[in-house]
Amino acid sequence: MRRTLLCLLLTAAPLTAQQNRSVPGTLVMGVGQEATKPYPVVGSSSTADADVADQMFLRLASLGASLRTTGDDALKPELARAWHRLDSLTIIFELDPRARWHDGKPVVASDVVYAWKLMSNPVVAFNGLATLEPIAAVEAVTPQRVRVRFRRAFPEQVYLAGFNLLPMPAHLLERVPAESISTSAWAREPIGNGPYRFVRRVPGEFTELQANPSFFLGKPGIARLIFRFVADGTARKNLLISGETDVLESVPLPAVGEVKAQPQIRLVTVASNILSYALFNSRNPADTAQPNPILGDVRVREALTLALDRKTMATSVFVPGVEVPDAAQSQLWGWITPGGLRAAPQNVARAKALLSAAGWRDSDGDGILDRNGQPLRLSVLLPNSPTRRPFGVQAQQMWRAVGVQADLEIVERPEYEPRRKSGKWDVDFAGVSQDPAPSSLVQSWSCATASTAGTSNVGHWCDPTFDRLLQAASTSRKPVAAWGAVIGRMSQWHPAIFIAAPVNLVAVQQRFTNVTIWPTKSWRSLWLWRVNPAMALPRDR
Amino acid sequence: MNRWLLRRGADACVTALLAAVALVVLVHLMPGDPLTALVGENGATPEQLAALTARWGTDRPLLTKVVEYFAALFHGDLGYSMTRGIPVTTVLRERLGPTLLLGSLTLLVDFTIGLALGLWTALRPESWRARAVSALSILGYAIPSFVAGMLLVWLFGIKLRWLPVAGYSDVLLPMDADAGTVLLDRIKHLILPLAAMVIATIAVPLRQQRAAALAVVNAPWVRAARARGVSPAAVAWRHCWRPALTPVVTLFGLWLPMLVAGAVFIEGLFSWPGLGSLIAEATSARDVPLVVGAGLLLVIAVQLGSLVADVLYRVVDPVQRES
């Protein structure tokens, strides 16, 4: 685990004198989604848009190497050169006076205030507004100083504001109606403040960015970035192997061998924030006001967990390095359990015993357990995705071996979200990209969200003890122990079966040096990459 | 002819309108939430959801939505793509060019080389060359297009490195590249997807033409022409090919919509930015205005194809003309 996390490490090789001549460099990245709105706040929530936007727009502060989100010193300065606290509810961010928009105008406090106003405007549909609920106000004190006021005290205030408040160019957008920004001239050719400027987007093909030579943190090491849209995974792999692209993120399991065999490519393993799990519904699918008659019993939930060979399931779908956790803990949060992610191994005998203790027996000899004439039958919802479909099928077989009948309902993605929100299922094979802050657990696993419609707590999980531990951890000065207790409680009460915490396997052409890949924002340090002049291609010159 | 054409054109318009109404209704009835793609995995606050619902009108009655859609359509407004935030007409225009290019060249190759080969194999059905051509065309038809595509990519893109493995153009081409360079680049990128499409489709016109030509190759007027000493080429061209054209014209009419429908697998494998992959993406994201817009384009293409086929019938078949 620790080794994986450190793989965000520099893979730089020292350059020889001959190699020290720099070349402008071009990096072509094959991406699976087209970046159609590559800007923050009014853009989309897609990874493709965010990856391009990250090259053009900076945050006030960014995560450090520890990926810690608690404490005022956890983050590294970006657009804000410093910050200080006025009281437990107020923080002042000092903007770096060197920061400039790509049109030469300085980045000022009113840009942050304007961004906050946009985020708060319901018409904009800013993805993540719910996360910013603790922020009460954002105000400009001077052109370089921004005051952020919070509704309550908690140790992730700097993270919440510094990482999530991305300034927007008020001088360009203030006169444009909020609902029209995404169709404005600025949206077609975004003007940002980061290491790269927008050059062009060729619809259906690629987005091209050019290094910003006057970037206030230093000149980018690669002159040109091209995000090439290639929807098909096989085509992305082919382009990498043929040398037409330079980087491929999330190399899929079937392609690992072929990519590994290419001498011009190296594979970098990075901790991922992805988590795959089978969520239990706490409510009765037939009457969502009532508790679930089968899964309300923790013995049944534990039995269903122990019946699965999760290691086999995880390694059948994800690349080597995948781990199995017993709680909602992706590899990003590996720091909570320093020994690595832990999970109970498959134990069919114990699973059967637990079910028997819960009153489930095969009284009619049909191979399916029953109780009071009711069979142990679960409706299982899963989207038609290459990872979750095999999980569902494997789980169905393994549960059958302990006498549980699982009826799979595989639906297409657009149907999946409304279906899972309807609550008409017992088990839902879900996946999530976790926020770097463990306090985000509150969104999906707390009593506060269990009774609220439209939240991501679609399983309506509510455990007051867990909530207390969550609350304590959010303000604790000993975060490892406190969050360890949270994770421990979750692993005892089985609100879900946590199946896989995969890694992100990234393929990079060998000619790049200074390669740093981050767990949540893979490409935020792309501007620091360099091309080894000895290995440069014609397109690098 | 003019009256017939007007009547046939009016029929096509009415059919297209009915099909469009059915399309709009059916797309709006598709299961799934169109706002899901917009709000992302973090969900939305109730206020955001209310604003989005009001903006996109997803809560309005079906009849209202259909009436509003057609009212806008008659002003040339196909609405905005929900996922891209730009007018549907812009998105369709961006993707139509690559699809037309690949589709029209596929049709051109299929209906020139395919028909020629079909006629040639019918004229000498017992020769080993003709049998080999027939067998190869059937083999190509039997292999799924994406498998043929993958084999071509592996051989010519990865092993030999003669051709680009995917894409519509070289992303490294300078913006001010001259027309010759751009044309050469397009041709290089076109070869493999076109070859994959042709391999998968050429058997159909070839076999149709072969079967139709076999039916006339020993007809009395053909034997009479041969007896009169007409050259083999003239027999083939004038006496066999033209009478055997009618079933192929039907096929051509049916295939015309392929020009705009694109080929989802081939476009995906070769990362070809066409309408086929766009429709697949839009349907998956429940981008209703975009799906409807692209669907309307297909409806129009089908009607045009049918109209063109009927006109061609009358051109090649004097009996039709007189009726």
Contacts between the chains, C-beta under 8 A, distances in Angstrom:
chain1	res1	chain2	res2	distance
A	26	B	172	6.8
A	28	B	171	6.2
A	28	B	172	7.5
A	36	B	83	7.3
A	36	B	84	4.6
A	36	B	85	7.5
A	36	B	86	7.7
A	37	B	84	7.3
A	37	B	85	6.1
A	44	B	38	7.6
A	44	B	40	7.5
A	44	B	83	7.1
A	45	B	39	7.6
A	45	B	40	3.0
A	45	B	41	7.0
A	45	B	42	7.2
A	46	B	40	7.9
A	122	B	45	7.1
A	122	B	47	4.1
A	122	B	48	4.7
A	122	B	50	6.9
A	122	B	51	3.9
A	123	B	51	4.8
A	123	B	55	6.9
A	125	B	38	5.9
A	125	B	39	6.4
A	125	B	44	6.3
A	125	B	48	5.0
A	125	B	51	6.8
A	125	B	52	5.3
A	126	B	48	7.5
A	127	B	39	6.6
A	127	B	40	4.1
A	127	B	42	5.4
A	127	B	44	7.7
A	128	B	40	8.0
A	128	B	42	5.3
A	129	B	44	7.5
A	129	B	45	5.5
A	129	B	48	6.3
A	130	B	42	6.5
A	130	B	43	6.8
A	130	B	44	7.8
A	130	B	45	5.6
A	131	B	42	6.8
A	179	B	55	6.9
A	182	B	85	4.0
A	183	B	80	7.5
A	183	B	85	5.8
A	183	B	86	6.2
A	187	B	85	7.4
A	200	B	175	7.0
A	202	B	169	7.6
A	202	B	171	7.9
A	203	B	91	7.5
A	203	B	94	3.8
A	203	B	95	7.2
A	203	B	273	6.8
A	204	B	94	6.3
A	204	B	95	5.9
A	204	B	98	7.1
A	204	B	168	7.2
A	204	B	273	2.5
A	204	B	274	7.7
A	204	B	277	7.9
A	204	B	278	7.5
A	205	B	167	6.9
A	205	B	168	5.7
A	205	B	169	6.6
A	205	B	171	6.8
A	205	B	273	5.5
A	206	B	171	4.7
A	208	B	171	7.4
A	226	B	171	5.1
A	226	B	172	7.5
A	228	B	167	7.4
A	228	B	171	5.5
A	228	B	271	8.0
A	229	B	271	7.2
A	229	B	273	7.6
A	230	B	166	6.2
A	230	B	167	7.7
A	230	B	271	4.4
A	231	B	268	5.8
A	231	B	271	6.7
A	231	B	277	6.2
A	231	B	281	7.3
A	232	B	166	7.9
A	232	B	268	4.1
A	232	B	269	5.5
A	232	B	271	6.4
A	234	B	150	6.9
A	234	B	269	6.5
A	235	B	153	8.0
A	235	B	165	7.0
A	235	B	166	4.4
A	235	B	268	7.1
A	235	B	269	5.7
A	235	B	270	6.7
A	235	B	271	4.8
A	238	B	153	5.6
A	238	B	157	6.3
A	238	B	158	6.3
A	238	B	165	4.3
A	238	B	166	6.3
A	239	B	165	5.8
A	239	B	166	5.6
A	239	B	167	7.7
A	239	B	271	7.7
A	241	B	158	5.8
A	242	B	157	5.6
A	242	B	158	5.5
A	242	B	161	6.6
A	242	B	164	7.7
A	242	B	165	4.9
A	244	B	164	6.4
A	244	B	165	6.5
A	244	B	166	7.6
A	244	B	167	7.5
A	412	B	32	7.1
A	412	B	284	7.1
A	413	B	32	7.9
A	413	B	284	6.1
A	414	B	30	7.8
A	414	B	31	7.5
A	414	B	32	3.0
A	414	B	33	6.6
A	414	B	34	7.6
A	414	B	36	6.1
A	414	B	37	7.5
A	414	B	284	6.7
A	414	B	285	6.8
A	414	B	286	4.1
A	415	B	31	4.9
A	415	B	32	4.5
A	417	B	32	8.0
A	417	B	33	6.0
A	417	B	36	4.4
A	418	B	31	7.8
A	418	B	32	6.5
A	418	B	33	4.5
A	418	B	36	7.1
A	432	B	41	7.0
A	433	B	41	6.9
A	443	B	42	7.7
A	454	B	43	6.0
A	454	B	44	7.2
A	454	B	45	7.9
A	454	B	46	6.3
A	454	B	49	6.8
A	455	B	43	6.6
A	456	B	41	7.6
A	456	B	42	7.0
A	456	B	43	5.6
A	539	B	172	5.1
